[in-house]
Amino acid sequence: MDEAKHTRLTRPVQGAYAMSSLIEFEPLIDSTSRAFVTQMEQRFAKQNKICPLDQWMQMYAFDVTGEVTVSKRIGFLDTGKDVDQMMHYTGQALDYTGIIGQVPWLDWYFRIKNPILCYLRPTSNVLSFTMKQIREHEKSPKGQTRDLLSRFMLARDKNPDLIDEVLLNDYTNLNVSGGSDTTAIILRTLIYQLLTQPAVYAKVMGEIKATLQARPDNEDKKMPISWAEGQKMTYYQACIKEALRNHPATAQILPRYVPEGGVQLCGRFLPQGTVVGFHRDKALYGDDADAFRPERWLEAAPEHAKKMETLLLTFGGGKRACIGKNIAMLEITKFVPELLRRLDMKLIDPSHYRVKSTWLAVQSGLDNLYST
């Protein structure tokens, strides 16, 4: 919570997360998306088997973070398994954090004050993976690509007084673990809403077809949808904003404090110091703020639409905005249209869809049938 310390920790690596830098990772995301589609075809579509898509979305997101962080897919898609139980232990950590975030003094008791519990607490499998990748990068630094770990190491070399081995581990570990569950939640939300709202699905598919048809004759129509193309799909971009608003990854909404003088919000006066979080203010988003309706972003007057977007705090805001936001947006913008153009999808039973809220709002029951 120390602003000066927060700035010192983030400044050396902020440049690595700029979209102008991350756009270099498009081929890596494309590679992982192709692997995902191949697995869906071979494991499910051709065998007419039901796919537990909620699990595979997280496996995809995990492998993408591996690609962009250490130039290596972790192996979820290739094996079809929870590699080293990373997903399992990440889920356990979310359960723990969901409680500790509300009663933080318990963390001091369980992990710091109590040496026995601290000793018994297993090392994160994600941490074990990232530490291994750091050692491998150290052995052959000249042979590494410009992945995020390489950029973290370059920042360490430029700032040896600030970045030690512990902080390098933190940068790398948080990038892998923090970018999987959260991104998967938004991907699940988009797929669920598209498959349960035929009108929304039809509009997105229309944009995808128009995007492919707009390619020059000499350009390969089979190439994955690019970041630039995805940015021009205005209705799909509205779907992304609506997913971020309607189902933010964090179940415990990122809090803000009411400033001096208080504020009138949702028909109530909130005094200075009140902790608030909001994404469904009807005065801002309309009387149907509880519904998933992408059109609200396109119908709003420019000034009001800008205000809606400014107050969309899914990734936080200001200095505290999620540093990995651009990775998530790059992934979401490219992956869902690519999946929809490659495979016909059918949700088995929408009533099976469930949301479990701990630190994050994690979905399950997104069982799907494919046809090619």
Contacts in CASP RR format, 6 or more apart in sequence:
PFRMAT RR
TARGET T0000
AUTHOR 0000-0000-0000
METHOD contacts of the structure
MODEL  1
MDEAKHTRLTRPVQGAYAMSSLIEFEPLIDSTSRAFVTQMEQRFAKQNKI
CPLDQWMQMYAFDVTGEVTVSKRIGFLDTGKDVDQMMHYTGQALDYTGII
GQVPWLDWYFRIKNPILCYLRPTSNVLSFTMKQIREHEKSPKGQTRDLLS
RFMLARDKNPDLIDEVLLNDYTNLNVSGGSDTTAIILRTLIYQLLTQPAV
YAKVMGEIKATLQARPDNEDKKMPISWAEGQKMTYYQACIKEALRNHPAT
AQILPRYVPEGGVQLCGRFLPQGTVVGFHRDKALYGDDADAFRPERWLEA
APEHAKKMETLLLTFGGGKRACIGKNIAMLEITKFVPELLRRLDMKLIDP
SHYRVKSTWLAVQSGLDNLYST
3 319 0 8 1.000
6 319 0 8 1.000
6 320 0 8 1.000
7 319 0 8 1.000
8 162 0 8 1.000
9 162 0 8 1.000
9 167 0 8 1.000
10 323 0 8 1.000
12 155 0 8 1.000
12 156 0 8 1.000
12 158 0 8 1.000
12 159 0 8 1.000
12 162 0 8 1.000
12 163 0 8 1.000
13 151 0 8 1.000
13 152 0 8 1.000
13 155 0 8 1.000
13 171 0 8 1.000
13 323 0 8 1.000
14 323 0 8 1.000
15 21 0 8 1.000
15 151 0 8 1.000
16 148 0 8 1.000
16 151 0 8 1.000
16 152 0 8 1.000
16 155 0 8 1.000
17 323 0 8 1.000
17 324 0 8 1.000
17 325 0 8 1.000
17 326 0 8 1.000
17 327 0 8 1.000
18 326 0 8 1.000
19 326 0 8 1.000
19 329 0 8 1.000
19 330 0 8 1.000
21 151 0 8 1.000
22 68 0 8 1.000
22 326 0 8 1.000
22 327 0 8 1.000
22 330 0 8 1.000
23 227 0 8 1.000
23 330 0 8 1.000
24 146 0 8 1.000
25 67 0 8 1.000
25 68 0 8 1.000
25 327 0 8 1.000
25 330 0 8 1.000
26 226 0 8 1.000
26 227 0 8 1.000
26 330 0 8 1.000
26 334 0 8 1.000
28 64 0 8 1.000
28 67 0 8 1.000
28 68 0 8 1.000
28 71 0 8 1.000
29 64 0 8 1.000
29 67 0 8 1.000
29 68 0 8 1.000
29 330 0 8 1.000
29 331 0 8 1.000
29 334 0 8 1.000
29 335 0 8 1.000
30 224 0 8 1.000
30 334 0 8 1.000
31 67 0 8 1.000
32 60 0 8 1.000
32 63 0 8 1.000
32 64 0 8 1.000
32 67 0 8 1.000
32 73 0 8 1.000
32 77 0 8 1.000
33 60 0 8 1.000
33 224 0 8 1.000
33 334 0 8 1.000
33 335 0 8 1.000
33 338 0 8 1.000
33 339 0 8 1.000
34 224 0 8 1.000
35 63 0 8 1.000
35 73 0 8 1.000
35 77 0 8 1.000
35 78 0 8 1.000
36 56 0 8 1.000
36 60 0 8 1.000
36 77 0 8 1.000
36 335 0 8 1.000
36 339 0 8 1.000
37 338 0 8 1.000
37 339 0 8 1.000
37 342 0 8 1.000
37 343 0 8 1.000
39 56 0 8 1.000
39 77 0 8 1.000
39 80 0 8 1.000
40 51 0 8 1.000
40 56 0 8 1.000
40 339 0 8 1.000
40 343 0 8 1.000
40 370 0 8 1.000
41 343 0 8 1.000
41 370 0 8 1.000
41 372 0 8 1.000
43 49 0 8 1.000
43 51 0 8 1.000
43 80 0 8 1.000
44 50 0 8 1.000
44 51 0 8 1.000
44 368 0 8 1.000
44 369 0 8 1.000
44 370 0 8 1.000
45 343 0 8 1.000
45 370 0 8 1.000
45 371 0 8 1.000
45 372 0 8 1.000
46 372 0 8 1.000
48 369 0 8 1.000
50 348 0 8 1.000
50 367 0 8 1.000
50 368 0 8 1.000
50 369 0 8 1.000
51 367 0 8 1.000
51 368 0 8 1.000
51 369 0 8 1.000
51 370 0 8 1.000
52 365 0 8 1.000
52 366 0 8 1.000
52 367 0 8 1.000
53 188 0 8 1.000
53 191 0 8 1.000
53 366 0 8 1.000
53 367 0 8 1.000
53 368 0 8 1.000
54 188 0 8 1.000
54 363 0 8 1.000
54 364 0 8 1.000
54 365 0 8 1.000
54 366 0 8 1.000
55 87 0 8 1.000
56 77 0 8 1.000
57 184 0 8 1.000
57 187 0 8 1.000
57 188 0 8 1.000
57 191 0 8 1.000
57 366 0 8 1.000
58 76 0 8 1.000
58 87 0 8 1.000
58 180 0 8 1.000
58 181 0 8 1.000
58 184 0 8 1.000
59 76 0 8 1.000
59 77 0 8 1.000
59 80 0 8 1.000
59 82 0 8 1.000
59 87 0 8 1.000
60 76 0 8 1.000
60 77 0 8 1.000
60 184 0 8 1.000
60 187 0 8 1.000
60 335 0 8 1.000
61 179 0 8 1.000
61 180 0 8 1.000
61 181 0 8 1.000
61 183 0 8 1.000
61 184 0 8 1.000
61 187 0 8 1.000
61 331 0 8 1.000
62 74 0 8 1.000
62 76 0 8 1.000
62 83 0 8 1.000
62 86 0 8 1.000
62 87 0 8 1.000
62 176 0 8 1.000
62 180 0 8 1.000
63 73 0 8 1.000
63 74 0 8 1.000
63 75 0 8 1.000
63 76 0 8 1.000
63 77 0 8 1.000
64 183 0 8 1.000
64 331 0 8 1.000
65 74 0 8 1.000
65 175 0 8 1.000
65 176 0 8 1.000
65 178 0 8 1.000
65 179 0 8 1.000
65 180 0 8 1.000
65 183 0 8 1.000
65 327 0 8 1.000
66 72 0 8 1.000
66 73 0 8 1.000
66 74 0 8 1.000
66 176 0 8 1.000
67 73 0 8 1.000
67 147 0 8 1.000
68 147 0 8 1.000
68 148 0 8 1.000
68 327 0 8 1.000
69 130 0 8 1.000
69 133 0 8 1.000
69 147 0 8 1.000
69 148 0 8 1.000
69 149 0 8 1.000
69 172 0 8 1.000
69 175 0 8 1.000
69 176 0 8 1.000
70 130 0 8 1.000
70 133 0 8 1.000
70 137 0 8 1.000
70 147 0 8 1.000
70 148 0 8 1.000
70 149 0 8 1.000
70 172 0 8 1.000
70 176 0 8 1.000
71 144 0 8 1.000
71 145 0 8 1.000
71 147 0 8 1.000
71 149 0 8 1.000
72 133 0 8 1.000
74 83 0 8 1.000
74 86 0 8 1.000
74 129 0 8 1.000
74 176 0 8 1.000
75 83 0 8 1.000
76 82 0 8 1.000
76 83 0 8 1.000
76 87 0 8 1.000
82 88 0 8 1.000
84 125 0 8 1.000
84 128 0 8 1.000
84 129 0 8 1.000
85 125 0 8 1.000
86 125 0 8 1.000
86 126 0 8 1.000
86 129 0 8 1.000
87 180 0 8 1.000
89 122 0 8 1.000
89 124 0 8 1.000
89 125 0 8 1.000
89 126 0 8 1.000
90 126 0 8 1.000
90 177 0 8 1.000
90 180 0 8 1.000
90 181 0 8 1.000
91 181 0 8 1.000
91 358 0 8 1.000
91 362 0 8 1.000
93 124 0 8 1.000
93 177 0 8 1.000
94 181 0 8 1.000
94 358 0 8 1.000
94 359 0 8 1.000
94 360 0 8 1.000
94 362 0 8 1.000
95 358 0 8 1.000
95 359 0 8 1.000
97 358 0 8 1.000
97 359 0 8 1.000
98 251 0 8 1.000
98 252 0 8 1.000
98 358 0 8 1.000
98 359 0 8 1.000
99 106 0 8 1.000
99 358 0 8 1.000
100 106 0 8 1.000
100 107 0 8 1.000
100 110 0 8 1.000
101 107 0 8 1.000
101 252 0 8 1.000
101 359 0 8 1.000
102 252 0 8 1.000
110 117 0 8 1.000
110 118 0 8 1.000
111 117 0 8 1.000
111 118 0 8 1.000
111 121 0 8 1.000
112 118 0 8 1.000
124 173 0 8 1.000
124 177 0 8 1.000
126 173 0 8 1.000
126 176 0 8 1.000
126 177 0 8 1.000
127 169 0 8 1.000
127 173 0 8 1.000
129 176 0 8 1.000
130 149 0 8 1.000
130 169 0 8 1.000
130 172 0 8 1.000
130 173 0 8 1.000
130 176 0 8 1.000
131 169 0 8 1.000
131 173 0 8 1.000
133 149 0 8 1.000
133 172 0 8 1.000
134 149 0 8 1.000
134 153 0 8 1.000
134 168 0 8 1.000
134 169 0 8 1.000
134 172 0 8 1.000
137 144 0 8 1.000
137 149 0 8 1.000
137 150 0 8 1.000
137 153 0 8 1.000
138 153 0 8 1.000
141 150 0 8 1.000
141 153 0 8 1.000
144 150 0 8 1.000
148 172 0 8 1.000
148 175 0 8 1.000
149 172 0 8 1.000
152 163 0 8 1.000
152 168 0 8 1.000
152 171 0 8 1.000
152 172 0 8 1.000
153 168 0 8 1.000
155 163 0 8 1.000
156 163 0 8 1.000
156 164 0 8 1.000
156 167 0 8 1.000
156 168 0 8 1.000
163 171 0 8 1.000
175 324 0 8 1.000
179 324 0 8 1.000
179 327 0 8 1.000
179 328 0 8 1.000
181 249 0 8 1.000
181 360 0 8 1.000
181 362 0 8 1.000
182 249 0 8 1.000
182 250 0 8 1.000
182 328 0 8 1.000
182 360 0 8 1.000
183 249 0 8 1.000
183 327 0 8 1.000
183 328 0 8 1.000
183 331 0 8 1.000
183 332 0 8 1.000
185 247 0 8 1.000
185 249 0 8 1.000
185 360 0 8 1.000
185 361 0 8 1.000
185 362 0 8 1.000
185 363 0 8 1.000
186 240 0 8 1.000
186 243 0 8 1.000
186 244 0 8 1.000
186 247 0 8 1.000
186 249 0 8 1.000
186 328 0 8 1.000
186 332 0 8 1.000
187 332 0 8 1.000
187 335 0 8 1.000
187 336 0 8 1.000
188 363 0 8 1.000
188 366 0 8 1.000
189 243 0 8 1.000
189 246 0 8 1.000
189 247 0 8 1.000
189 363 0 8 1.000
190 239 0 8 1.000
190 240 0 8 1.000
190 243 0 8 1.000
190 332 0 8 1.000
190 336 0 8 1.000
191 336 0 8 1.000
191 339 0 8 1.000
191 345 0 8 1.000
191 366 0 8 1.000
191 368 0 8 1.000
192 347 0 8 1.000
192 350 0 8 1.000
192 353 0 8 1.000
192 363 0 8 1.000
192 366 0 8 1.000
193 200 0 8 1.000
193 239 0 8 1.000
193 242 0 8 1.000
193 243 0 8 1.000
193 246 0 8 1.000
193 292 0 8 1.000
194 200 0 8 1.000
194 201 0 8 1.000
194 204 0 8 1.000
194 239 0 8 1.000
194 336 0 8 1.000
194 340 0 8 1.000
195 201 0 8 1.000
195 345 0 8 1.000
195 346 0 8 1.000
195 347 0 8 1.000
195 350 0 8 1.000
195 368 0 8 1.000
196 347 0 8 1.000
196 350 0 8 1.000
197 292 0 8 1.000
200 239 0 8 1.000
200 292 0 8 1.000
200 294 0 8 1.000
203 235 0 8 1.000
204 233 0 8 1.000
204 235 0 8 1.000
204 236 0 8 1.000
204 239 0 8 1.000
204 337 0 8 1.000
204 340 0 8 1.000
205 340 0 8 1.000
207 233 0 8 1.000
207 234 0 8 1.000
207 235 0 8 1.000
207 236 0 8 1.000
207 337 0 8 1.000
208 225 0 8 1.000
208 233 0 8 1.000
208 236 0 8 1.000
208 337 0 8 1.000
208 340 0 8 1.000
208 341 0 8 1.000
211 225 0 8 1.000
211 229 0 8 1.000
211 230 0 8 1.000
211 232 0 8 1.000
211 233 0 8 1.000
211 337 0 8 1.000
212 221 0 8 1.000
212 225 0 8 1.000
212 341 0 8 1.000
215 221 0 8 1.000
224 334 0 8 1.000
224 338 0 8 1.000
225 334 0 8 1.000
225 337 0 8 1.000
225 338 0 8 1.000
225 341 0 8 1.000
226 334 0 8 1.000
227 330 0 8 1.000
227 333 0 8 1.000
227 334 0 8 1.000
230 236 0 8 1.000
230 237 0 8 1.000
230 333 0 8 1.000
230 334 0 8 1.000
230 337 0 8 1.000
231 237 0 8 1.000
231 333 0 8 1.000
233 337 0 8 1.000
234 298 0 8 1.000
235 294 0 8 1.000
235 298 0 8 1.000
236 333 0 8 1.000
236 336 0 8 1.000
236 337 0 8 1.000
237 297 0 8 1.000
237 333 0 8 1.000
238 294 0 8 1.000
238 295 0 8 1.000
238 296 0 8 1.000
238 297 0 8 1.000
238 298 0 8 1.000
239 294 0 8 1.000
240 329 0 8 1.000
240 332 0 8 1.000
240 333 0 8 1.000
241 294 0 8 1.000
241 297 0 8 1.000
241 309 0 8 1.000
241 312 0 8 1.000
242 292 0 8 1.000
242 293 0 8 1.000
242 294 0 8 1.000
242 296 0 8 1.000
242 297 0 8 1.000
243 292 0 8 1.000
244 312 0 8 1.000
244 314 0 8 1.000
244 315 0 8 1.000
245 279 0 8 1.000
245 280 0 8 1.000
245 285 0 8 1.000
245 312 0 8 1.000
245 314 0 8 1.000
246 279 0 8 1.000
246 291 0 8 1.000
246 292 0 8 1.000
247 355 0 8 1.000
247 361 0 8 1.000
248 279 0 8 1.000
248 314 0 8 1.000
248 361 0 8 1.000
249 314 0 8 1.000
249 360 0 8 1.000
249 361 0 8 1.000
250 314 0 8 1.000
250 359 0 8 1.000
250 360 0 8 1.000
250 361 0 8 1.000
251 357 0 8 1.000
251 358 0 8 1.000
251 359 0 8 1.000
251 360 0 8 1.000
251 361 0 8 1.000
252 357 0 8 1.000
252 359 0 8 1.000
253 277 0 8 1.000
253 278 0 8 1.000
253 279 0 8 1.000
253 313 0 8 1.000
254 277 0 8 1.000
254 313 0 8 1.000
254 316 0 8 1.000
254 320 0 8 1.000
255 275 0 8 1.000
255 276 0 8 1.000
255 277 0 8 1.000
256 275 0 8 1.000
256 276 0 8 1.000
256 277 0 8 1.000
256 313 0 8 1.000
257 273 0 8 1.000
257 274 0 8 1.000
257 275 0 8 1.000
257 276 0 8 1.000
258 270 0 8 1.000
258 271 0 8 1.000
258 272 0 8 1.000
258 273 0 8 1.000
258 274 0 8 1.000
258 275 0 8 1.000
258 276 0 8 1.000
259 272 0 8 1.000
259 273 0 8 1.000
260 272 0 8 1.000
261 271 0 8 1.000
261 272 0 8 1.000
262 269 0 8 1.000
262 270 0 8 1.000
262 271 0 8 1.000
262 272 0 8 1.000
262 273 0 8 1.000
262 274 0 8 1.000
263 269 0 8 1.000
263 270 0 8 1.000
264 270 0 8 1.000
265 276 0 8 1.000
265 278 0 8 1.000
265 281 0 8 1.000
266 278 0 8 1.000
266 281 0 8 1.000
266 282 0 8 1.000
266 283 0 8 1.000
270 276 0 8 1.000
277 313 0 8 1.000
278 311 0 8 1.000
279 285 0 8 1.000
279 312 0 8 1.000
279 313 0 8 1.000
279 314 0 8 1.000
280 289 0 8 1.000
280 290 0 8 1.000
281 289 0 8 1.000
281 311 0 8 1.000
282 289 0 8 1.000
284 307 0 8 1.000
284 308 0 8 1.000
284 311 0 8 1.000
285 296 0 8 1.000
285 308 0 8 1.000
286 296 0 8 1.000
288 296 0 8 1.000
296 308 0 8 1.000
297 305 0 8 1.000
297 308 0 8 1.000
300 308 0 8 1.000
315 321 0 8 1.000
315 322 0 8 1.000
315 324 0 8 1.000
315 325 0 8 1.000
315 328 0 8 1.000
316 322 0 8 1.000
322 328 0 8 1.000
339 345 0 8 1.000
342 372 0 8 1.000
343 370 0 8 1.000
343 371 0 8 1.000
343 372 0 8 1.000
344 370 0 8 1.000
344 371 0 8 1.000
344 372 0 8 1.000
345 368 0 8 1.000
345 369 0 8 1.000
345 370 0 8 1.000
346 368 0 8 1.000
346 369 0 8 1.000
346 370 0 8 1.000
346 371 0 8 1.000
347 366 0 8 1.000
347 367 0 8 1.000
347 368 0 8 1.000
348 367 0 8 1.000
348 368 0 8 1.000
348 369 0 8 1.000
349 367 0 8 1.000
352 365 0 8 1.000
352 366 0 8 1.000
352 367 0 8 1.000
353 363 0 8 1.000
353 364 0 8 1.000
353 365 0 8 1.000
353 366 0 8 1.000
354 363 0 8 1.000
354 364 0 8 1.000
354 365 0 8 1.000
355 361 0 8 1.000
355 362 0 8 1.000
355 363 0 8 1.000
356 362 0 8 1.000
356 363 0 8 1.000
356 364 0 8 1.000
END
